[in-house]
């Protein structure tokens, strides 16, 4: 419920303050020992050990390789709700000089998953201490491989769902958060509806006819076709999609030809499409095929389009989002809750939302005064650890309010 701070909110805050030093210690341990996607072996052991020491009822490991799923059964009957944190790090060098600097060369928690895990461990410990009054069951999901799996492997939220992370018992809703340094520690943000974009990957192969560069008229220049195709594909954004609908089409790599004096007979282009609407997502794919067919036919070439659908839109159910925003305002303070524009980044939390309603919000970790401003996925990224307590308080309140509401 929204409104003024409640006695229970103050109890949660007191319990959170008492364990805050341990949570910061846990975050720093995760940060010093980062592990890449589908390689989170130590991280999984640490998380499972901590959950068992807290006294959760069931702690299951080995889900989706290194995922951990745990249950906390409250002292009162009631519904089931899930909360999720991701565990993997990135192949990024650590450049900041801090006591908790990464000890794994070339690997860093540059996306704040160390904060996410510390927050969820804090929620588990606070709720364990309040177990007698918890009206229902809380399912904790510690998920590997949010950043994407190595080629040829399966993992992440999709594999968590496939291996039953949302079953037995099935939650009625799921909550998650993500750090962002453009919001200050103490602040939280949310978006109703489409919050993060879908993420699809494509590969276009343009085929022509190889010939000596001095006689291009005798061949079909795949490089010229590719150059025209790059520009023509951008007209999807500027002329074929409603300007009010967010959409990004980016070609990130182009490779073709094998010698300076030979007309290229093949050019391969790879890129990504991001949208916030499933209808727009489908339309873009259709328009890409139309444009590529026209451009290549005009030059006597051909094409092949491989379109790999990735993650769907991270969609915050509007009713759940507005209810959740009321809880956030009560706990964090109305002035610290910001309505945010959708982000064109993607999140595999969206795959849980395809199964059950979910709410995904932003936890501010920036601190201008201390120079903590670097973006996620950068070597300079860091987080104000005061944000951990804010995450614990807001997430715990969302869980308990949801259980009581149902």
N, C-alpha and C positions, 0 to 999 in steps of 0.2 A: 504494500500500500504506500501511497505518497503522503505528503504532509510534513508535520513536524517530526523531529528526531524522537525515536521511541526508547523506552528503557532497554529493550533488546538491542537496539542499535548501539547504545552506550556499552552494553555488556560485550558485544562483538568487538567494539573499538578497544575496550580494556584488555580483552583476551589477545587481540592482535598486537597491541603494544607490548604485551608480556613476551610474546614469541618473536617479535621483530628481529632481534639480534641473531637468532637461530636461522631465520629465513634469509637474512643477508648473507650469513655464513654459507648457507646452502647455495644461494645464487652464485657466490664467488667460487665455490667448489665446482659447480657446473661450468662456469665461465673458464676456469683454469684447465678443465678437461673436456673440451668440446669434441663431438664426434659427428661425422658426416652422415648423410641420409642412409638409412638401412645398415648403419654400423654403430648404433647407439648402445653397445653392449654394457659398458661401465655405467652409463647414464641410467639404463634400465635397472641394473642391480641396485644402484643408490636409491632410486625412486621407490622400488618395491620394498627395500629394507626400511626406508623411512615410513612408508605407509603401514607396514606390519608393526613397527614400533609404536605408531600412533594408536593401533588397535582396531584397524578397519576389519570388517567381518570377512571379506573375501578379497584376496589379492591374487590376480591371475596374470602370469607373465607369458611371454612368447607369442603374444597376439600381434599379427602382422609383423613377424620377425621379432622385434624388440619392444613392442608396445606393452603397456601395463593397464589392466582394467581392474578397478577395485570398487567395492560396495561399502557404504555406511548405512546400516539399517537403524532408523530412528526408533525411539522408545514408544512412539505412537504410530498407529496404522495410518497409511496415506499413500499418495501417488509416488511416482518415480520421476526424478529429474537427473539430467546428466550435465557434467561440466568437463571441458577439454583443455589440455595444454599440449603443445608440440614440443619435441625434444631435440631435433637435429640442429646442427650448426652448418656453417658455410665454408667453402674453400677460399677464405679471405685471410690475409696476413694481419696480425695484430700490430698496430703501430703506436697505440697509446701506452704511456708509461704509468701503469697502475699496479698495486700489489697483487691483484688477481689476474694479471696478464696471462693469456693463453700459453700453456706449456706444450701444446701440439702445433708444431710449426706448420704454417699454411692453413690452419683451421681456426675459426673464431665464431663465437656466438654473436654474429653481426646483425641478427634480426630479432634479438631479445627473447629468444626461446628460453634462455636461462631465467629471465624474469618471469615468464609465463609459468614455468615449473615451480618456482619458489612461491608464486601466488597460489597455485593450486594445492601445494603442500600445506600452505598456511590455512586455506579454506578447510582442508581435511582435518587439520589439528584443532581448529576452532570448533568445527561441527562435532568432532569427537568429544570435546569437552562439554558440549551442549546436547549430547545424544538423547538424553531422557526426554527432552522437549521437542525433538525433531519429528514432525508428523509425516513420515514417509521414508523413502530410500533415496540416497544420493549415489549416483554412479560416476566414478572418476575415470576419465580416459586420458592417459598419457600416451601420445601418439608419435611414432617415428615418421621420418621422411616427408614432412610437410613441404620441404623445399624442392621435392622432386627426386625420383629414384634414379639410380644409375641405369644406363641403357641395358635393356634385356631383363630388368628386374621388375617386380611388382611391389607395391608398398603404399604407405600413406593412408589417408582416411578411407580411400576406396577399399583397400585390403582390410582395414579395421572393420568396416561394415560387412564385407564379404565373410569375415571370420567370426561374425556374431557379436561384435562389441556393443551393438545396440539391442541385443536380444537377451532374454532371460535374466532380468526383466527388461521390458521395453520402456524407455523413458517417454514421458509425454512431451518433453521439450529438452533442448540442449543450449547451454550458454558457453560462450568463449570470449576471449579478448585478445587484443594485439597491442603491443607498445608502439608509440609513435613519438619521435623527438620534437616534432613541430607543435606538440601540445606540452604544456608545462606540467611537471610533477604536481599532483593535486587535482589536475583536471581529468575529466573523462569526456568522450565524445561518442556520438551515435548517428546513424543514418537509418531512416525508415525506408523499407523497400530495398531496391538494389543498392548494396553498400560497397561491394567490390565486384570487379568485372569478371566475365567469363574469360577464359584464356585458351585459345586454339592455336595450333601450329600448322603451317603449311609449307609445302615444298613444290615449286614450279620448275619443270624441266622444259626449256624451249629448245626445239630441234630445227636445224636448218640443213645446209649442205656445204661441206668443206670444199674450199677451192683456194688457189693462189690469191694472195691479197691484191695483186696487180690486176686481176680480172674478176672483181666481185660480182659482175653481172652474170657470171656463169654459175654462181652458187647462190645460197640463201644464208644471209648473215644473221646468225642467232644473236649476236651482240646487239645489233641494231634493233631487232625485234624485242629483245629484253629491255633495252633502254626505253622504247615506246611503251612497253607493257608496264614498267614501273610507274610512269607518269599517268597512264590510263587508269591503272588500279586506284590511284589517289582520287580520281573523280568519283569513286564510290562514296567517299566521305564528303566531298564538296558538292556533288550534284545528284546523287542517287538515294541518299539517306536523309530523312528529316533532320534539319539542323539542330533541333532540340533534343535529338537522341544521341547520347554519347557513344562514340565509336572510334577506335584506333586501328589502322592497318599499317603495319610497319614491315618493311623488307630489311632484314638485318644483315644478310650476306648474299653476295653475288659472285659466282665463280664460273669461268668459261674460257675456252680456247686453250691452245697449248704452244703457240708460237707467234711471234710478232708479225710474220708475213704470211700467215694462213688465216683465212676467214673461219671464224669459230662455227662449228656445226652443232654445238650444244652449250647452253648456259643454264646453270642451276641456281635458283633463287630460293632463299628460305626466309620466313618471317612469321609474324604473329598477328592475330586479330583479337581485339578486346571489345566487348560490348556490355551493356547493362540490361539488355532485353533479349529474351530468347528468340523472339520473332525477327529482330534485327540481325541476330547471330545467323539464323538460317538464310536470311535475304542476302547477306554479304557473301556467303559461299556461292549462292546461285549467280550473283552478279559477277563474281570473280571468273566463273566459268564462261559466262557470256562475253566478257571483255577479252579474256585470253583467246577465246575462239575467234573473235573478230580480228584482233590485232595479228595473230599468227596467220590467219587465212589471207589477210591483206598483203602479206609479204611472202606467201608461198611456203610458210613453215607449219609446224605443228607444236602441240604442247601436251604435257601431262600434269595434272594437278592432284597432289596428294594432300588431303585436308584432314588432319588428325584432331578430332574434337578432344579438348582437354577438360578443364574445370568449368562447371556451370557458374552462373552468377551467384555470388553470396547474397542471399535474399533474406532480409530481416522482415519476418511477418509483421505487417503494419500494426495490427492490434497488439501483438506481443511487444513490439518495439516501443509503442507509446506507453504501455503499462510499465515496461522496464525503465523507461526514461523517468517516470515518476519516482521509482525506487532510487535511481541514481541521484536525482535532485535532492531527495530527502537525506541520503547518506553522505554524499560528497558536497552538498550545498548547491543551490540553484545556479549561483554564479559560476560554478566550476563545471557545469555540464553544458557542452557545446553541441549544437546540431552541425554536423559536418557534411560537406559535399561528398558524393561517392568517389571512391578511388578506382583508378583503372588498373591497379595491381590485382592479383588474384589470390584466392585462399581455398585450400581443399576442405575447410570447414563447410563449404557449400555442399559437399557430398553428404554430410550428415543432415543438412537441411532438406535434401531431397527425400529423406526418410521420415523425419519428424520436424516440427517447427523449431526454429532456432533464433537466437539473438546474439550477434557478434558486435562488440563495442571496442572503443579505442581507449587505451590507458596512456595518459601523458607521462613521459619520462624525461622530458627536456628540462634544462635549467640554464637560462641565459647567463645568470650571474656567475655560474661556475664553468661556463663555456661548454656545456653539454648540449650541443646543437647538431652534431653530425647526423646525417641520414642513415637509415638502416641499409644494410648490405655494403657498407663502406668500412675501410680499415680503421677509421677514426671513431666509429660508433661506440657510444657508452650510454648508460642510463643512470638517472638519479634514483638511488635505491630507496628513497622515501616513497617512491611510487608503489613499492611492493605492498605496503600496508594499505594504501588506497585500493589496490586491486583486491586484497583479501576482504576488506570491509564491504566493498560494493558487490563482489561476487557472492559472498556469504549471505548478504541481505537479499540478493536476487533469488538465491536458492530457497531460503526459508520462506520468503514472501510467496514464491511460486507454489511451494508445497501447501502453505496455508490457504492460498487462493483457490486451490483445486479441491 
